[in-house]
Amino acid sequence: MANTRLLVGRVLRSPVFFSVAAAVAVGALFLVGTGADPVTAYGAVFTGSLGSDGIGSTLTTGTSVLGMALALAIPLRAGLVNLGGDGQLVVGGISAAVVGLYAPLPPALTTLLALLAAMAAGALYAALAAVCDIRFGVPLLVSSLLLSYPASSLASYLVRYPLKEPGSSLPQTRRLPEGVELPAFGASTVTAGLVLVALAAVAYHVVDTRTAVGYEMRMTGLNPRFSAAAGVARGPQTLRLMAVSGAMAGLVGAVGVLSFPFRFLDGALTAPGYTWTGLTAALLAAAAPLGTVLASFFFAALQVGGLAMERTTEVPRELAQVLQAVVIVFLAARLRITWRPGKRRDATAPSGADRGAAGRFTTEKAEAL
């Protein structure tokens, strides 16, 4: 009982709980301002996303959101911000489409090869951004973001000209051959991609909590100078983490192509905004593995439930995007407010000690998530 009370107390004091609760309250005010009933609207979000008619859509959306959240959380755990998720996603998707269309192998082997090709393409493209940072001094945040544009443009060219489906007015490839697809669970749109992403989340948790690599990642994220002094080579670490991040993003792109509609359609992978929703989830969870999983499906439920809310109450589904933004704003504000007293207490300490206190504070807050 004491442990239960302690756990409940930690949850209630968590900045994440405060941010989500504040966002729900702000959303209720928006709903009242539009003349809608907040209870009815939130009820529609809940039943529309987790009810029998919506759980399949939530799991399908959650597969892509969680995949991109993991892709961005892995480097974020070490203090690296990868904003090139869209480019790595598209590179992976178009690679999977090319392999799926032209590989002279049985369908099952072609599907496996398409997945591996997508992961390899995403890893190489993300590694290019890391090389720009390490070798040429271009900040990773800038290089990863800017590299998304040529990747999207190249994929757009390929599906509009050499790979375009003959006779189609849409910029898309031909449908993949019969059998070149991820198995689906029954008649739903949920595929084995959910299992692949879940296995990736388990692997991330094990590496993060039980290996020296995970310890180095956390240590670098909390205090880069200390990790460098301890012998962690920042350049090779950046290259490795970005390659893994890109491979995960490429996997998500392959899942999108190997699932319905079983083709690469220009803009279909990036239009839903999986990269930015995934980044929001990773930030909310402080890139912790379990927290990233929970935050990803929370935002996936918001997206799917927003459509049901629009049908039920005529409140625009964009309210779900507003709630996502408000969660992050309140989370940032909460962390800033709780940071200030600690900063004043350490004002007389040497700069190195002050940074150490900051690292300990951040660790305590991350554990609270």
N, C-alpha and C positions, 0 to 999 in steps of 0.2 A: 504493500500500500504506500509506503514511504517513497519507494522508487517511482511509483505511478504519479504521486503528487509532484515529485521532483521533475519528472519528464513533462508533465502538464505545465508546471511553472516555467520551464525553459522554453516551451513552445509559445506560451503567452508573452514571454519577454523577447522573443525572437523578432528582429527587424522584418523578417519575411512575413510573419503573422500580422504585424502592425501594418505593413504595406498593403497586403491583400485586404485586410479588414477596412483600411482607409479607402482603398479603391472601390470596394463594394458600397461603402457609405456615399462616396462621391457619385458613383453611378446611380444610386438611388435618388440623389438630388437631381441629377440630370433627368431621370425618368419622371419624377414629380413635376419638373419644369415643363416637360412635354405633355403632361396630362395623363401619363400612363401610370398604372398601378405597379409599384416596384415588386411586390410579392408575386403578382401574376407574371411579370416579365422575367424575374429570376427563376420562377418555377418553370417557365417555358425553356429557359436556358438549360436547366437541370434535366428535365424530361427529354428535351430535344437532343441532348448530347449523350446522355447515359441511359435513356429508355430503350425499349426493344427496337424502335425504329431508327435510333440515332447512334447506338453504340458501335455499329459497324463503321459508320462514317468517321466517328471519333478515333477508332483504332487505326483506320486507314490514314487519316490526317496526322494522327499521333506518330505513325511510323516515320513519316518524312520529317516532322518537327523534331522528334527525338533524335533521329539520325543526324540532322544538321546541328542540333544542340550539342550532341556528343562531339561532332567534328570541331566545333568552335570552343567547347569547354576544355578539350585536351591541351591546346596551346595556352588557353587562358589560365589554366591551373599554374602555369609557369610564368604568368605575367605577359604573355604574347597575345596580341589581338589580331586575329585573322579575319579580315573583312572581305576576303575573296571567295566566300562560300558559293556565290552564284556562278562564278567562272569555273570553279572546280566541279560543281554540280553539273553544269552544262557539258563540260569536257567529258566527264564520266558518262553522261547520258548518250552523247553522240557516239562515243567509242563503243558503248554497249550495242547501240543500234547498228553500227557498221559490222561488228562481229556477228551479231545476230542475223543479219541479212546475208552475209557473204561467207561465213565459215563453213567449209565442206565437211561438217561433222554431224553425228546424230544429235537430235534436239536436246537431250539432257546435257551432253558434253558442250554443245554450243551455248546453252544457258550458263553453265559454269564458266566457260571461257569468257563470255560477255561480262559476267560479274568481275572476274579477275582483270580483264582489260580495262574496265571502268575504274577500278581501284588503282591500277597502275597509272592510268592517265591522270587521275585526280592527284595522286601522290607526286608525280613529276611536275605537274603544273603548280602545285603549292610549294614544292621545293624550289622552283624558279623564283618565287617571291622571296624565299629565305635567302637564296644566293644573292639577290639584289640587295638585301639588307646586310648580309655578312661581307660580301665582296665589294660592293659599290657604295655602301653607306646610305642606301635609300631606306627610310623607315619602313618596317614591315607593314604597318598599318596602311601606308600609302601604296607600297608596291603590290600588296595583295589586292587592295581595292581596285587599282587601275588595271591590273591584269585581267579583271573580270570582263572588261569591255571587249578586248580583242577575242576572247574566248566565245562570248555571246555572238559577236559579229561573224566569226568563222563558222559557228554552228548554223547561224541563220543563212549564210551563203550556201552551205552544203545542202540544207533541206529545201532551199528555193531553186537550186540549179542541179548539181550532179546527182543528188540523192532524192530529188523530188518524185513523189508518186505520179506516174503518168496519168494524165486525164483529170487530176484533182486540182481544184481551185485553191486548196489550202496548202500552206508551206509545211509539208509533212513528208516523212518517208513512207515507203510501202509498209504494210502490216508485216510483222515478223512471221516467219514460217510457222506452221502449225506445230505446237509442242515446244517452241522456243519461248518460254514464259515461266514465271514463278507460280508454283501451285497455289491455288486459292482454297480457303477454308469454306467448303460448302458453296452456297450460292452468293456469298457476300463478296465484297471487294477487298476484304482483308486477305493478304497473301503471305507466303513464307518470308517476305521481306520483313515483316514484324518480328519473326523469329531471329533473323540475321541481325537486326538492329538490337534486339534484346540481348543476344549473345555478345554483341560489341559492348553493351552497357555493363554486362557482368565482367567482361575482360578488363574494361576500364576500372571498375571497382577493385578488382583483384590487384591490378598493377598499382593503382593509387594507394592502396592500404597495406600491401604486403610485399612490396619489392623496393629495392634501392632506387630504381628509376623513378617510382612514384614519390619517394621521399625527396629526391633531388628536384623533381618538378615543384612540389609544394614549397620546398626551401627556397628555390629560385623565385617563385612567385611572391613569397613573403619578404625576402631580403636578397636581391640580386648580388649586392656587393659581398655579403657574407658567403653566399654560395660560390662565388668566384674565388674568394679567399680559401674556401674549403676544397677547391680543385675541380669544380664543375665547369667544364668548358662551354661557354655560352654559345659559340658558333655551331659546333656539332649538335648540341642539344636543340637549338632552334631548327636546324635542318631536319633532324629526326622527328620532332614534334609536328612540324609543318607537313612533312611527308605523310605521317599518320593521319593528320587532320584532313589533308586532301584526299587520301584513300577513303576515309569515311564519307566525305562529301561525294566522291565518285560513286561509292556504293549506293548512296541515296538516289543519285541520278540513274543508275542502272535499275534500281527497284522501280522507279517511275516509268522507265521504258519497257521493262519486262512485265509490267502489270497493265491493266486496261488503260488506254486503248491499244497497247502492244505495238507502239511505234513512237518515233521521236517527232513531236509537234512543236514547231517554233514558239517559244515563250511559255509553253505549258509547265515547264519545270520551275521557272522563276516567277511567274505571275502570282502564285499564291503567297509569295513572301516567306517561304520556309526558312530561308537564311536569317532573316531579321527576327522572325519569331523564335527561332532556335537560339540566336544570340541573346534575346531577351530572357529566355529560360535559363541559359547558362549564367547570365549575370545575376538573375534572381537567386540562383542556387549557389553563387560564388564558385561555380565550376565543380562543386562536389558531385560525385557520381549519382548517389541516391537522390539528392535534391534536384539534379538535372532531369532525372526520369520523371519525378513528380511534377516539376514545373512544366515540363514539356507536355504532359497529358492534361495539365490544368489549362494551358493556353490552347491546346487542341480542342478541348471541350468548350472553351469560350468561343472559338471560331465556329464550330459546328452548331453550338447552342444559339449563337447569334442569329443564324438563319431561321431557326425555329421561333426565336423571340420576334423577329421581324414579321413572320407569318401570323403570329398570335396577337401581338400588340401593335403592329405597324410601327414599332420603334426601329429605326435603321440599324442594320447589323454592324455598322461602323462603331456602335457603342462598345462592342467587344474590343476593337482596336484602341479606343479611348481608355478602357479599363487596363489594358496591357501597359499603355504609356503611363497611366497614373500609378500603377504598381511600382514601376521603375523610379518615377519621380519621388514617391514617398520613401522608397527604399534608400535612395541616395540622400534624401533629406534626413532620414532617421540616422543613417550612419554618420553624417556630418555633425548632427547635433550631439550624438553620443561620443564623438571623437574629441570635441573641444575640451571637456574637463581633463581628459588624459593628457592633452597637449600642454595645458597650463601646468599640470603637476610636474611634467618633465622639462619645463622651460629652462630650468637651471642646470640640467644635465648636459654633458657633452653631446655633440651632434651624433656620434656613433651610438651612444646609449639611448638617445632619443629615438633613433631609427629602430633600435632593438625593442624599445617599449612599443613602438608602433607595430612592429611585427608580432609581438605577443598579443597586443590588442586585437589585431586582425585575426590571429589564430583563434582567440576566444570567440570572436563573433562568427567566424566560419564554422566552428564546432557547434555553435548555437543553432545553425541552420539544420 
